[in-house]
């Protein structure tokens, strides 16, 4: 899995915790057991 680590709402204040990875995976029929590797491509907000 490739994850941008940015979350769905780029314009949120920097102190707000956000991200819907687990919910998005479930909505797309992907289970945690199916993921062997996660590549984070952008681990901070600009």
C-alpha positions as CSV (number, residue, x, y, z in Angstrom):
1,X,0.0,0.0,0.0
2,X,1.2,3.5,-0.8
3,X,-0.1,6.1,1.7
4,X,0.6,9.9,1.3
5,X,0.2,10.3,5.1
6,X,-1.6,13.6,4.4
7,X,-5.2,12.7,5.1
8,X,-8.4,13.9,3.4
9,X,-8.4,17.6,4.5
10,X,-5.1,19.3,3.6
11,X,-6.4,22.7,4.8
12,X,-7.0,21.7,8.4
13,X,-5.1,23.4,11.2
14,X,-1.8,21.8,11.9
15,X,-2.8,20.7,15.4
16,X,-5.9,18.8,14.2
17,X,-5.6,15.0,14.0
18,X,-7.2,13.6,10.9
19,X,-7.0,10.7,8.5
20,X,-9.4,8.0,7.5
21,X,-7.1,5.3,6.4
22,X,-8.8,2.5,8.3
23,X,-12.2,3.6,7.3
24,X,-11.1,4.0,3.7
25,X,-9.6,0.6,3.6
26,X,-12.8,-0.9,5.0
27,X,-15.0,1.0,2.5
28,X,-12.9,-0.4,-0.3
29,X,-13.0,-4.0,1.0
30,X,-9.3,-4.1,2.1
31,X,-8.5,-5.7,5.4
32,X,-5.5,-5.2,7.6
33,X,-4.5,-8.8,7.0
34,X,-4.1,-8.1,3.3
35,X,-1.5,-5.4,3.8
36,X,2.1,-6.6,4.1
37,X,3.9,-3.2,3.5
38,X,3.0,0.4,3.8
39,X,5.1,3.0,2.0
40,X,4.7,6.6,3.4
41,X,5.4,9.1,0.8
42,X,4.8,12.4,2.6
43,X,4.9,12.4,6.3
44,X,4.4,16.1,7.1
45,X,2.0,18.9,6.1
46,X,3.2,21.7,3.9
